[in-house]
Amino acid sequence: MGLRQAAEHHLPGITLAALRFARANDPTFPTPAAKRGTELLYSVHDLQRWGRNRPRAPTGTTDLD
């Protein structure tokens, strides 16, 4: 499944932009399971597990320190 489809149907609260940023910058982001043309495909189970375990900033703050 591609990132757009995962964001729309399986990962509520996580935007497509957040998934793309995480794919580029988060070392714990799942590795692609396959490829369709130029699109990387991911396992739904792996993306959902990553979504549950991803680090989150405390609410109401913008401080990254």
N, CA, C and O atoms as a DFTB+ gen file, in Angstrom:
260 C
 N C O
     1  1       0.833      -1.153       0.000
     2  2       0.000       0.000       0.000
     3  2       0.891       1.233       0.000
     4  3       1.898       1.278       0.706
     5  1       0.524       2.219      -0.782
     6  2       1.269       3.468      -0.856
     7  2       0.983       4.363       0.344
     8  3       0.028       4.133       1.087
     9  1       1.807       5.373       0.525
    10  2       1.658       6.265       1.673
    11  2       0.348       7.044       1.637
    12  3      -0.277       7.234       2.681
    13  1      -0.080       7.497       0.466
    14  2      -1.328       8.254       0.367
    15  2      -2.517       7.410       0.817
    16  3      -3.353       7.874       1.593
    17  1      -2.592       6.197       0.339
    18  2      -3.689       5.310       0.708
    19  2      -3.640       4.971       2.199
    20  3      -4.681       4.895       2.851
    21  1      -2.464       4.771       2.730
    22  2      -2.324       4.477       4.157
    23  2      -2.789       5.658       4.996
    24  3      -3.484       5.470       5.994
    25  1      -2.411       6.883       4.602
    26  2      -2.808       8.074       5.350
    27  2      -4.319       8.261       5.311
    28  3      -4.917       8.653       6.313
    29  1      -4.941       7.988       4.178
    30  2      -6.376       8.199       4.031
    31  2      -7.209       7.144       4.744
    32  3      -8.279       7.463       5.262
    33  1      -6.750       5.898       4.786
    34  2      -7.608       4.814       5.261
    35  2      -7.152       4.112       6.534
    36  3      -7.993       3.593       7.269
    37  1      -5.878       4.078       6.817
    38  2      -5.400       3.220       7.896
    39  2      -4.675       3.940       9.030
    40  3      -4.454       3.346      10.086
    41  1      -4.305       5.192       8.839
    42  2      -3.561       5.918       9.870
    43  2      -4.263       7.238      10.181
    44  3      -3.808       8.296       9.747
    45  1      -5.353       7.187      10.919
    46  2      -6.055       8.441      11.235
    47  2      -5.182       9.345      12.094
    48  3      -4.510       8.886      13.017
    49  1      -5.200      10.612      11.782
    50  2      -4.426      11.571      12.555
    51  2      -3.007      11.776      12.058
    52  3      -2.300      12.642      12.572
    53  1      -2.574      11.008      11.077
    54  2      -1.231      11.185      10.507
    55  2      -1.403      11.631       9.064
    56  3      -2.008      10.929       8.254
    57  1      -0.872      12.792       8.751
    58  2      -1.032      13.339       7.404
    59  2      -0.039      12.711       6.436
    60  3       0.950      12.098       6.836
    61  1      -0.329      12.880       5.167
    62  2       0.573      12.398       4.131
    63  2       1.924      13.102       4.233
    64  3       2.969      12.478       4.047
    65  1       1.902      14.395       4.527
    66  2       3.153      15.144       4.679
    67  2       3.980      14.595       5.837
    68  3       5.203      14.494       5.733
    69  1       3.322      14.239       6.943
    70  2       4.036      13.670       8.090
    71  2       4.645      12.322       7.737
    72  3       5.759      12.018       8.163
    73  1       3.932      11.513       6.965
    74  2       4.473      10.213       6.547
    75  2       5.687      10.391       5.635
    76  3       6.681       9.677       5.767
    77  1       5.597      11.333       4.725
    78  2       6.725      11.575       3.820
    79  2       7.937      12.100       4.585
    80  3       9.068      11.700       4.309
    81  1       7.704      12.992       5.540
    82  2       8.799      13.512       6.352
    83  2       9.439      12.386       7.159
    84  3      10.664      12.296       7.241
    85  1       8.610      11.526       7.755
    86  2       9.125      10.418       8.559
    87  2       9.902       9.435       7.696
    88  3      10.940       8.920       8.114
    89  1       9.401       9.174       6.493
    90  2      10.099       8.246       5.596
    91  2      11.508       8.755       5.304
    92  3      12.445       7.963       5.198
    93  1      11.662      10.066       5.173
    94  2      12.963      10.643       4.853
    95  2      13.862      10.810       6.072
    96  3      15.085      10.757       5.938
    97  1      13.286      11.010       7.264
    98  2      14.095      11.411       8.419
    99  2      14.057      10.474       9.626
   100  3      14.901      10.596      10.514
   101  1      13.122       9.562       9.681
   102  2      12.965       8.699      10.856
   103  2      13.613       7.339      10.598
   104  3      13.156       6.599       9.728
   105  1      14.665       7.000      11.334
   106  2      15.330       5.714      11.095
   107  2      14.465       4.508      11.476
   108  3      14.760       3.389      11.059
   109  1      13.406       4.717      12.259
   110  2      12.543       3.600      12.641
   111  2      11.384       3.388      11.671
   112  3      10.584       2.472      11.860
   113  1      11.283       4.228      10.627
   114  2      10.207       4.077       9.648
   115  2      10.383       2.743       8.921
   116  3      11.505       2.368       8.583
   117  1       9.285       2.027       8.678
   118  2       9.403       0.702       8.033
   119  2      10.038       0.764       6.639
   120  3       9.910       1.758       5.924
   121  1      10.701      -0.288       6.287
   122  2      11.282      -0.385       4.950
   123  2      10.188      -0.791       3.962
   124  3       9.226      -1.459       4.342
   125  1      10.328      -0.393       2.707
   126  2       9.314      -0.747       1.712
   127  2       9.229      -2.260       1.527
   128  3      10.237      -2.965       1.584
   129  1       8.007      -2.743       1.303
   130  2       7.798      -4.161       1.077
   131  2       7.882      -4.503      -0.407
   132  3       8.223      -5.627      -0.777
   133  1       7.566      -3.520      -1.254
   134  2       7.577      -3.744      -2.699
   135  2       7.613      -2.394      -3.396
   136  3       7.704      -1.345      -2.759
   137  1       7.541      -2.447      -4.725
   138  2       7.547      -1.227      -5.519
   139  2       6.592      -1.415      -6.690
   140  3       6.573      -2.469      -7.326
   141  1       5.795      -0.373      -6.968
   142  2       4.891      -0.396      -8.121
   143  2       5.215       0.842      -8.944
   144  3       4.850       1.957      -8.573
   145  1       5.896       0.643     -10.053
   146  2       6.372       1.778     -10.836
   147  2       7.407       2.530     -10.020
   148  3       8.430       1.966      -9.631
   149  1       7.140       3.807      -9.759
   150  2       8.051       4.582      -8.934
   151  2       7.582       4.678      -7.483
   152  3       8.290       5.218      -6.633
   153  1       6.388       4.155      -7.200
   154  2       5.820       4.238      -5.854
   155  2       6.319       3.095      -4.971
   156  3       6.297       1.930      -5.367
   157  1       6.768       3.452      -3.769
   158  2       7.167       2.440      -2.802
   159  2       5.920       1.960      -2.056
   160  3       5.075       2.766      -1.666
   161  1       5.813       0.666      -1.864
   162  2       4.661       0.087      -1.180
   163  2       5.090      -0.446       0.177
   164  3       6.184      -0.990       0.329
   165  1       4.214      -0.283       1.155
   166  2       4.514      -0.661       2.530
   167  2       3.457      -1.618       3.051
   168  3       2.316      -1.610       2.588
   169  1       3.836      -2.429       4.002
   170  2       2.900      -3.312       4.681
   171  2       2.029      -2.479       5.620
   172  3       2.542      -1.659       6.381
   173  1       0.719      -2.686       5.567
   174  2      -0.205      -1.946       6.433
   175  2       0.127      -2.217       7.893
   176  3       0.117      -1.302       8.716
   177  1       0.417      -3.455       8.209
   178  2       0.736      -3.825       9.587
   179  2       1.968      -3.070      10.090
   180  3       1.970      -2.566      11.212
   181  1       3.008      -2.992       9.267
   182  2       4.234      -2.284       9.661
   183  2       3.984      -0.794       9.876
   184  3       4.500      -0.208      10.828
   185  1       3.184      -0.171       8.985
   186  2       2.884       1.253       9.130
   187  2       2.040       1.525      10.371
   188  3       2.261       2.520      11.062
   189  1       1.075       0.653      10.660
   190  2       0.244       0.840      11.844
   191  2       1.072       0.681      13.114
   192  3       0.893       1.436      14.070
   193  1       1.971      -0.287      13.130
   194  2       2.843      -0.475      14.293
   195  2       3.757       0.734      14.472
   196  3       3.962       1.191      15.596
   197  1       4.307       1.259      13.376
   198  2       5.134       2.453      13.462
   199  2       4.307       3.634      13.984
   200  3       4.779       4.401      14.824
   201  1       3.081       3.779      13.489
   202  2       2.212       4.866      13.923
   203  2       1.905       4.818      15.413
   204  3       1.834       5.859      16.065
   205  1       1.724       3.623      15.954
   206  2       1.465       3.476      17.391
   207  2       2.698       3.794      18.220
   208  3       2.575       4.337      19.318
   209  1       3.881       3.468      17.722
   210  2       5.109       3.586      18.501
   211  2       5.939       4.829      18.194
   212  3       6.999       5.018      18.789
   213  1       5.480       5.674      17.282
   214  2       6.296       6.827      16.890
   215  2       6.398       7.833      18.029
   216  3       5.458       7.985      18.809
   217  1       7.515       8.510      18.128
   218  2       7.675       9.527      19.182
   219  2       6.796      10.735      18.900
   220  3       6.641      11.153      17.753
   221  1       6.234      11.277      19.940
   222  2       5.374      12.455      19.810
   223  2       5.868      13.543      20.755
   224  3       6.359      13.259      21.848
   225  1       5.731      14.770      20.325
   226  2       6.089      15.914      21.175
   227  2       4.971      16.129      22.183
   228  3       3.815      15.817      21.897
   229  1       5.295      16.654      23.354
   230  2       4.241      16.981      24.312
   231  2       3.266      17.990      23.727
   232  3       3.665      18.879      22.975
   233  1       2.013      17.857      24.063
   234  2       1.010      18.764      23.531
   235  2       1.195      20.183      24.015
   236  3       1.535      20.423      25.174
   237  1       0.968      21.115      23.120
   238  2       1.049      22.516      23.477
   239  2       2.449      23.100      23.475
   240  3       2.644      24.238      23.904
   241  1       3.423      22.343      23.001
   242  2       4.786      22.870      22.984
   243  2       5.337      22.859      21.572
   244  3       4.918      22.068      20.727
   245  1       6.264      23.732      21.340
   246  2       7.002      23.718      20.077
   247  2       8.484      23.595      20.358
   248  3       9.303      23.659      19.441
   249  1       8.836      23.417      21.633
   250  2      10.231      23.302      22.044
   251  2      10.763      21.918      21.690
   252  3      10.199      20.905      22.105
   253  1      11.830      21.878      20.935
   254  2      12.400      20.596      20.512
   255  2      13.585      20.169      21.383
   256  3      14.151      19.103      21.146
   257  1      13.964      20.942      22.352
   258  2      15.118      20.596      23.200
   259  2      14.761      19.571      24.224
   260  3      15.613      19.169      25.017
